[in-house]
Amino acid sequence: MDARNDTPLAYAEAHGEEILQELVAFASIPSVSTDPAHKTHIGEASEWVAERMRRAGFEGVTINPTAGHPIVTGSWLAAPGAPTILVYGHYDVQPPDPLEKWKSPPFEPTVRDGRLYARGVSDDKGPMLIPLKTAEAFMRTDGRLPVNVKLVIEGEEEQGSAHLGEFVRAHAKELTADFVLSADGAMWRPDEPSVTVANRGICALEFAITGAGKDLHSGRHGGGVANPLHAISRLVASLHDDQGRIAVKGFYDDVRPPSNAARAALAELPFSEERYFAAIGAPGGAGEAGYSLLERQWLRPTLELNGLWGGYEGPGTKTVIPSLARAKITCRLVPDQEPKAVTAAIAHHLREHCPPGVTVEIHSDDGHGSKAYAIPEDHPGLLLAERVLKEVHGKPSLRVRMGATIPIGLIFREALGAETVFFSFSTADEDYHAPNEFFRLQRLTDGLKAWIRYWELLGQEGLGKPAR
């Protein structure tokens, strides 16, 4: 055996350029889950993942069809007495729009200044590749893994993991594990190691405002009929009050006020609101009154417009009163809020406040709903993650929350009785879901080092309870 490759870490370091090129190939696949035009690319990505699983030494690798996109599974279970972990990741990506904002094509991965730019490279292809290469490093050097590992890699995370829950419940016996180690769920900042201990939930709906049966000449008909754009503007404005508080009746019914301890913990984090707003190019000053920025993002629920459109949007002027206007809404939810109840409250508000002269039609996406999640503070998998991050980065990690939503925590808890440790090496500033998404090459290196060390320690020390 090559002396450089006699340990898993040495193997990973010696094959760093090869691993990077595999990530380039993976990120070149436009596996956009929400767009039916990319269905063949979803299939290509699932095949790519399955092949890399087999190459890493996993057995029983299967591309499982669902009512949506496939879920790829595999396992290695030849470590008797050692813990069993279920590794989660996803191969689907967000749409790349708006294309004109990209400095290089979104599916032509490009390295610039120590970063790899491509859609999905940070969320979640780079982090997801790390556990596969970790397994390969152990198998090529030790000929075995130090722990039992099961894999579930889905293709619908960017659609709210619509069919993952059903799949996990149906395959609970095969997927049972001591806990879940997730390659998804970004760290907070690139200069501070962190572990995410909670995330908000989500619900979504969209609505349409209809006026006349067709677009009308604004000169001939203006002043005589309702304009859907005017109406939707009034309706959208009614969703919040002047203090930034959501004005939907019943929205806060199940919201517990943040505890003094939670607020104090956030206040102690090294965070500058001024630097935050400067980094994103925003003036600040918005949001629910009475709360700090981190409290609004991590401890409080939100209602946001994700799209608002209608009428003529081309160059020049077209003097019409449009017949239709549309909007999309998502809410981020805190513990105890039920997605369906919140969606119903918003729908009731829209109907009650719909201006005269127009009609409102509402569509709620129940499949995109998920409650908030938090891992127990003393979970051994979480404590091990903090220990490993301190070794890799040379300083203690921060415990942070996620303003976004990853549905898997509740899915795995309810279906398997297993908690989820988020151990991703993307960071929140890497522009995922936006143009020019990137993944730092150093994070690929750090991630491999940390995952290898995590598996080593878990195999050596276990969890203090019998493995499943």
C-alpha positions in Angstrom: 0.0 0.0 0.0 1.2 3.5 -0.8 2.7 4.9 2.5 0.7 8.2 1.9 -2.5 6.3 2.1 -2.1 4.1 5.2 -4.8 5.9 7.2 -8.3 7.1 6.1 -7.3 10.7 6.5 -4.1 10.3 4.6 -6.0 8.6 1.8 -8.5 11.5 1.6 -5.7 14.0 1.6 -3.8 12.2 -1.2 -7.0 12.0 -3.3 -8.1 15.6 -2.7 -7.9 16.7 -6.4 -9.8 13.5 -7.5 -12.5 14.2 -5.0 -12.8 17.8 -6.2 -13.2 16.6 -9.8 -16.0 14.2 -8.7 -17.8 17.1 -7.1 -17.4 19.1 -10.3 -19.0 16.2 -12.2 -21.8 15.9 -9.7 -22.6 19.6 -9.7 -22.7 19.6 -13.5 -25.9 17.6 -13.3 -28.9 20.0 -13.3 -31.0 18.0 -10.9 -33.6 20.7 -10.3 -36.4 18.8 -8.4 -39.2 21.3 -8.8 -39.0 21.6 -12.6 -40.5 18.7 -14.6 -38.2 19.6 -17.5 -35.3 18.2 -15.4 -36.8 14.8 -14.7 -34.1 13.0 -16.7 -31.4 14.9 -14.8 -32.9 13.8 -11.6 -32.6 10.2 -12.8 -29.0 10.9 -13.8 -28.1 12.3 -10.4 -29.7 9.4 -8.6 -27.6 7.0 -10.7 -24.5 9.0 -10.0 -25.1 8.8 -6.3 -25.8 5.1 -6.4 -22.6 4.4 -8.4 -20.5 6.4 -5.8 -22.1 4.4 -3.0 -21.1 1.2 -4.6 -17.6 2.5 -5.3 -17.3 3.4 -1.6 -18.1 -0.1 -0.5 -21.8 0.1 0.4 -23.9 -2.9 -0.1 -27.5 -3.3 -1.2 -27.5 0.0 -3.0 -31.0 0.7 -4.4 -32.6 3.5 -6.3 -36.1 3.4 -4.8 -38.9 4.9 -6.8 -41.4 7.1 -5.0 -44.5 9.1 -6.1 -42.0 11.9 -6.7 -38.2 11.5 -7.2 -36.1 8.5 -6.3 -34.5 7.9 -2.9 -31.1 6.1 -3.0 -30.3 3.8 -0.1 -27.4 1.5 0.8 -25.7 0.2 3.9 -22.6 -1.4 5.5 -23.4 -3.3 8.6 -20.3 -5.4 9.4 -19.3 -3.8 12.7 -20.9 -5.9 15.4 -21.4 -4.1 18.7 -20.7 -0.7 17.2 -23.3 2.0 16.9 -25.4 2.3 13.8 -25.9 5.7 12.2 -28.2 6.7 9.3 -26.5 9.3 7.0 -28.9 11.7 5.3 -28.3 14.0 2.3 -30.0 15.1 -0.9 -29.0 15.3 -4.5 -31.7 17.7 -5.8 -31.0 21.4 -6.2 -32.9 24.7 -6.4 -33.7 26.3 -9.8 -30.8 28.5 -11.0 -32.9 31.6 -11.9 -32.2 34.4 -12.5 -29.6 33.2 -14.9 -28.4 36.7 -15.8 -27.1 37.2 -12.3 -24.6 34.3 -12.5 -21.0 35.2 -13.2 -20.4 31.7 -14.7 -23.0 29.2 -15.9 -24.8 27.5 -12.9 -24.2 24.0 -14.2 -20.6 24.5 -15.4 -18.8 24.4 -12.1 -16.0 26.9 -11.9 -13.2 27.4 -9.3 -12.4 31.0 -8.4 -10.5 32.2 -5.4 -10.6 29.0 -3.5 -14.3 28.5 -4.1 -16.3 26.2 -6.4 -19.2 28.0 -8.0 -22.3 26.0 -9.2 -25.9 25.5 -8.4 -26.3 22.9 -5.6 -22.6 22.7 -4.8 -23.1 23.9 -1.2 -26.7 22.8 -0.8 -26.2 19.8 -0.7 -23.8 18.1 -3.2 -20.5 19.1 -1.7 -21.5 18.3 1.9 -23.3 15.1 0.7 -20.2 13.8 -1.1 -18.1 14.0 2.1 -19.6 11.0 3.9 -19.4 8.9 0.7 -15.7 9.7 0.4 -15.2 9.2 4.1 -16.5 5.6 3.7 -14.3 5.1 0.7 -11.2 6.3 2.7 -11.9 3.7 5.4 -12.6 0.9 3.0 -9.5 1.6 0.9 -7.2 1.7 4.0 -8.8 -0.3 6.9 -11.0 -2.5 4.7 -13.9 -1.8 6.9 -15.9 1.0 8.6 -15.6 1.7 12.4 -19.4 1.9 12.7 -22.4 0.6 11.0 -23.7 3.0 8.4 -27.0 3.2 6.5 -27.6 5.8 3.8 -30.7 7.6 2.6 -30.1 10.2 -0.1 -33.3 11.8 -1.4 -34.2 13.9 -4.5 -37.0 16.2 -3.1 -35.5 18.1 -0.2 -35.9 21.4 -2.2 -39.6 20.5 -2.4 -40.1 20.0 1.3 -39.1 16.3 1.3 -42.6 15.5 0.1 -42.3 11.7 -0.1 -39.5 11.1 2.4 -41.7 10.6 5.4 -43.9 8.0 3.6 -40.7 6.2 2.5 -39.1 6.2 5.9 -42.2 4.9 7.6 -42.6 2.1 5.1 -38.9 1.1 5.5 -38.5 1.8 9.2 -37.1 -1.6 10.0 -34.4 -1.4 7.4 -33.5 2.3 8.3 -33.5 1.9 12.1 -30.4 3.5 13.6 -29.1 4.9 16.9 -29.3 8.4 15.4 -29.2 10.3 12.1 -26.0 12.2 11.0 -27.1 14.7 8.4 -24.8 16.1 5.7 -27.4 18.8 5.1 -27.9 21.8 7.4 -25.2 24.5 7.0 -23.0 25.9 9.7 -23.7 29.5 10.7 -20.5 31.3 9.7 -17.3 30.4 7.9 -15.1 31.7 10.7 -16.9 30.0 13.6 -17.4 26.3 13.9 -21.0 25.6 15.0 -23.6 23.0 15.5 -27.2 23.6 14.6 -29.5 22.4 17.4 -32.9 23.6 16.1 -34.7 24.7 13.0 -38.0 26.4 12.2 -40.9 24.8 10.5 -42.6 25.9 7.3 -45.9 26.2 5.5 -46.7 27.5 2.0 -49.5 28.8 -0.1 -50.2 30.8 -3.1 -53.2 32.9 -4.2 -54.6 34.6 -7.3 -56.7 37.7 -7.6 -59.0 37.8 -10.6 -60.9 40.8 -11.9 -62.3 40.9 -15.4 -62.4 37.9 -17.6 -59.6 39.3 -19.8 -57.0 42.1 -19.8 -58.7 45.5 -20.5 -57.7 48.8 -22.1 -56.7 51.1 -19.2 -58.1 54.2 -21.0 -61.4 52.8 -21.9 -62.1 50.8 -18.7 -59.9 52.5 -16.1 -61.9 53.8 -13.2 -64.8 51.6 -13.9 -63.5 48.1 -12.9 -61.3 46.8 -10.1 -57.6 46.4 -10.9 -56.2 43.0 -9.5 -52.8 44.6 -9.0 -54.3 47.3 -6.8 -56.3 44.7 -5.0 -53.4 42.3 -4.4 -51.3 45.2 -3.1 -53.9 46.1 -0.5 -54.3 42.4 0.5 -50.6 41.8 0.9 -50.2 45.0 2.9 -52.9 43.8 5.3 -50.8 40.8 6.3 -48.6 42.8 8.7 -49.1 45.8 10.9 -46.9 48.9 11.2 -44.8 47.3 13.9 -43.8 44.3 11.6 -46.1 42.0 13.5 -48.2 39.5 11.5 -51.8 40.7 11.4 -53.5 37.4 10.6 -56.0 36.4 13.3 -54.9 33.2 15.1 -51.4 33.2 13.7 -49.8 33.6 17.1 -52.2 31.4 19.0 -49.7 28.6 19.6 -46.6 30.7 19.7 -44.8 30.6 23.1 -42.8 33.8 23.9 -39.0 33.1 23.8 -37.6 32.3 27.2 -35.2 34.7 28.9 -32.6 32.0 28.8 -32.9 31.5 25.0 -32.7 35.2 24.4 -29.7 35.6 26.7 -27.9 32.7 24.9 -28.4 34.5 21.5 -27.2 37.8 23.0 -23.9 36.2 24.0 -23.1 35.0 20.4 -20.4 36.9 18.6 -22.7 38.7 16.1 -22.9 42.2 14.6 -26.2 43.3 13.1 -24.3 46.1 11.3 -21.9 43.8 9.6 -24.7 41.4 8.7 -26.7 44.1 6.9 -23.5 45.3 5.2 -22.7 41.8 4.0 -26.1 41.3 2.4 -26.4 44.9 1.0 -29.5 45.8 3.0 -30.2 49.0 5.1 -31.8 47.1 8.0 -34.6 48.6 10.2 -37.3 46.0 9.2 -38.9 43.2 11.1 -41.0 42.6 14.2 -40.6 45.3 16.8 -39.2 44.3 20.2 -36.8 41.6 19.1 -33.2 41.5 18.0 -32.3 40.3 14.5 -31.2 36.8 15.7 -34.4 36.5 17.8 -36.5 37.3 14.7 -34.6 34.8 12.6 -34.4 31.9 15.0 -37.0 32.3 17.7 -40.0 34.1 16.1 -42.3 33.0 13.2 -42.5 34.9 9.9 -44.7 35.4 7.0 -42.9 36.3 3.8 -43.9 37.0 0.2 -41.8 34.9 -2.2 -43.3 36.2 -5.4 -45.8 38.9 -6.5 -46.6 39.4 -10.1 -49.2 40.3 -12.7 -49.8 42.5 -15.7 -47.3 43.6 -18.3 -43.6 43.3 -17.5 -41.9 43.8 -20.9 -40.1 46.9 -22.1 -41.9 50.1 -22.6 -45.6 50.7 -21.8 -48.7 48.6 -22.3 -51.8 50.3 -21.1 -53.8 47.5 -19.7 -55.7 46.6 -16.6 -54.6 43.0 -16.1 -57.2 40.4 -15.3 -55.0 38.5 -12.9 -52.4 39.0 -10.2 -50.6 36.3 -8.2 -48.6 35.9 -5.0 -46.6 33.1 -3.2 -46.2 33.0 0.6 -44.2 30.9 2.9 -44.1 31.1 6.7 -41.3 30.0 9.0 -42.8 28.4 12.1 -41.7 28.0 15.7 -42.4 25.1 18.2 -46.1 24.2 18.7 -47.3 25.9 15.5 -49.1 23.5 13.2 -48.5 24.1 9.4 -52.1 23.3 8.4 -53.6 25.6 11.1 -51.4 28.5 10.1 -52.2 28.0 6.4 -55.9 27.9 7.2 -55.6 31.1 9.2 -53.9 32.9 6.4 -56.4 31.7 3.9 -59.3 32.9 6.1 -57.6 36.3 6.3 -57.2 36.6 2.6 -60.9 35.8 2.0 -62.0 38.2 4.7 -59.9 41.1 3.5 -60.3 40.6 -0.3 -61.3 44.0 -1.7 -64.6 44.4 -3.6 -64.7 43.9 -7.4 -62.2 40.9 -7.5 -62.2 37.3 -6.4 -59.5 35.4 -4.6 -58.5 31.8 -5.2 -56.1 30.1 -2.8 -54.0 27.0 -3.1 -52.1 25.6 -0.1 -49.2 23.2 -0.5 -49.8 20.8 2.4 -46.9 18.6 1.2 -44.5 21.5 1.8 -45.5 21.8 5.5 -43.2 20.9 8.4 -43.1 21.7 12.1 -40.1 23.1 13.9 -37.5 20.7 15.3 -34.9 20.7 18.1 -32.4 18.0 19.2 -32.1 17.3 23.0 -29.2 19.4 24.3 -27.4 16.3 25.9 -27.7 14.0 22.9 -24.4 12.0 22.6 -24.2 12.5 18.9 -24.4 16.2 19.3 -21.8 16.2 22.1 -19.5 14.2 19.8 -19.9 16.6 17.0 -18.9 19.5 19.3 -15.8 17.5 20.4 -14.8 16.8 16.8 -15.2 20.4 15.6 -13.0 21.6 18.5 -10.3 19.2 17.4 -10.5 20.2 13.7 -10.8 23.9 14.2 -8.9 24.4 17.5 -11.6 26.2 19.3 -15.0 25.3 20.8 -18.0 25.3 18.5 -21.1 27.5 19.0 -24.6 26.1 19.4 -26.8 27.9 16.9 -30.3 27.7 15.5 -31.5 27.6 11.9 -34.0 30.1 10.6 -34.6 27.8 7.6 -36.4 24.5 7.6 -35.1 21.0 7.2 -38.1 18.6 7.6 -35.9 15.5 8.3 -35.6 16.0 12.0 -39.3 15.4 12.7 -39.5 12.7 10.0 -36.8 10.6 11.5 -37.9 11.2 15.1 -41.5 10.2 14.4 -40.8 7.3 12.1 -37.6 5.8 13.7 -37.4 7.3 17.1 -34.0 8.7 16.1 -32.7 12.2 16.6 -30.8 14.1 13.9 -27.3 15.6 14.3 -26.6 18.3 11.7 -23.0 17.9 10.6 -22.8 19.8 7.3 -19.8 21.7 6.1 -21.5 24.3 3.9 -21.9 27.7 5.5 -24.8 30.1 5.5 -23.1 32.7 3.4 -22.5 30.5 0.4 -25.5 31.9 -1.6 -27.4 28.7 -1.8 -30.9 29.3 -3.3 -29.4 32.4 -5.0 -27.2 33.2 -8.0 -23.5 32.4 -7.7 -23.8 29.6 -5.1 -20.4 28.4 -4.0 -18.6 25.9 -1.7 -15.3 26.7 -0.2 -12.6 24.2 -1.1 -11.3 24.4 2.5 -14.7 23.2 3.7 -14.4 20.1 1.6 -11.0 19.4 3.3 -12.3 20.2 6.8 -15.4 18.2 6.3 -13.5 15.0 5.3 -11.2 15.4 8.3 -14.2 15.9 10.7 -16.3 13.0 9.3 -13.4 10.6 9.4 -12.6 11.6 13.0 -16.3 11.4 14.0 -16.6 7.9 12.8 -13.3 6.9 14.4 -14.3 8.2 17.8 -17.9 6.8 17.6 -16.5 3.4 16.7 -14.0 3.5 19.5 -16.2 4.8 22.3 -19.7 4.0 21.2 -22.7 5.8 22.7 -22.9 4.2 26.1 -25.8 2.0 25.1 -26.3 -1.1 22.9 -26.2 -0.5 19.2 -29.3 -1.3 17.2 
